C-alpha cells in the first residue's frame, strides 16, 4: 500500500512538473512571437516613412519646376490622398483578432474623438501649408533644414508631454542626424536660389522653422493620445487617426484654395505644364499617394515606439532627396552629401541599437518571473 501511494505521488509530481514546463515554454514563445510581429510592423512603417516623404518632396519640386505655382495645391497633395487608405482600414478591421483581454477599457466618446481629429487636423493643415511655401522658395537641398530643427522640436515637446527619456545612444543618434541635416543645408546650390529674392528666401526659411515646430508638436501629441486616449492599441486606431485628421485638414485647405481664387488658374496651369497634361495629373496623384503612405508610416511608428523614433526614421530618408535630385534636377553630388548619408545611417543604427537594448531588457523582465515560478 505504501509503495502504491509512493508511486502515485511520484506520478503526480512528474505530471505537475511537465505541466509547469509546458506553461513556461508557452509563456516564453508567446512574447517572442509578438515581438517578431511587432518588429515586422515597425519595419513596414519605416519603409513607408523612408521612401514616402522623399518621393513626395521630389514630386512637389517637380510640380514647381515645370510650371506649377499653386501653394494650396501642394498643400492639398500632402493631405487629400487619404481615401486610398479606406480599403486598408476595412481590411485591417477584418484581420484584427478579437481581444481576449477581460480588462474593461472604455472607448472615447464621439465628442472627444471629434475634438481630437479637429485639433490635429487644423495643426496638420497649418504645417502642411508652411511646408508648401518653403518648398516653393527654398532649394531641394535645403529641405533637410526641416529635419535638423524638427528633431529638436520633437525632442523638446516629447520631453514635456511624454516624459521622453534620453539615453546616450538616443542623444548620439539625434546629434548625428542633426549634423547630417546641417551639412546639406550648408551645401545649398547657389544656382537654385538665383530666381528667388532675398525676402522670399527669408519667408521660406521662417516657414521651414514654423513647419518644423508644427510637425514636432503634432508627433508628440499623437504619442500622448495613444498613451492616454486610444488605450486599445490597434492598427485601426492608427488608420482612423491618419484618415480623419487628413479629412479635416483637406477641408480647411480646400476652403483656402477657393477663397484665394487660385482654383481659377488651375486649368491654364495644366495646359501650360511643361511635361504635358497627363504628366501633370500623374505627378499630383503620385505625390498625394506618397504623402499619405508617409503619414500612415509616421503615425504607425509613433504607435509602436515613440515620436522621437518616428522623427529619426524620417531623417534617415533625408539623404534620398539629394540623391534623387542629382538624377531628376541634375544637382551635384559632392563629398559633404555623401558624408551626410553616412552620418544618417550611423544615427539610425544607434537608435535601433538602443531599441534592441530596450527589447532585451523587457524580455529579461518577462523571463525572470517565470524562472522564479519554476523554482517555487
Number of C-alpha atoms within 10 A of each C-alpha: 6 7 8 9 10 11 11 12 12 12 12 12 11 12 12 12 13 12 12 15 13 12 14 16 12 12 14 15 12 10 14 13 10 11 14 11 12 14 12 12 17 20 14 14 24 24 17 25 31 22 20 24 27 24 20 26 22 21 22 27 20 19 24 17 14 15 16 21 16 19 22 21 22 28 26 26 25 32 29 25 23 23 15 14 18 13 10 14 18 13 12 15 13 10 9 12 9 7 7 6 7 6 6 6 10 10 12 12 8 9 9 12 16 13 11 18 22 18 15 23 25 19 19 24 25 19 22 24 21 25 25 26 24 27 24 24 23 22 21 24 24 24 23 26 22 25 25 25 21 28 26 19 22 26 26 17 21 23 15 10 14 17 11 16 11 13 11 12 17 22 16 17 25 27 18 22 29 25 17 31 29 19 23 26 20 13 16 16 16 8 9 15 14 9 8 13 11 12 10 15 17 14 16 23 21 15 22 28 22 20 26 24 21 22 23 24 23 20 24 26 20 22 24 20 16 18 14 9 16 21 14 14 12 15 19 17 18 24 23 16 22 25 26 19 24 28 20 21 28 24 17 16 22 17 12 14 19 12 10 11 10 15 16 11 11 15 10 9 18 18 14 15 18 15 15 12 15 11 14 21 12 12 19 21 15 16 28 24 22 24 27 28 25 25 27 24 30 28 24 27 27 24 24 20 15 23 31 30 25 25 24 27 27 26 30 25 23 28 25 17 20 26 19 15 18 12 11 12 16 11 17 14 14 9 10 14 21 16 14 22 24 16 23 27 20 18 28 23 15 20 23 17 14 16 16 12 11 12 13 12 11 11 15 11 11 14 14 10 11 17 11 9 10 12 7 6
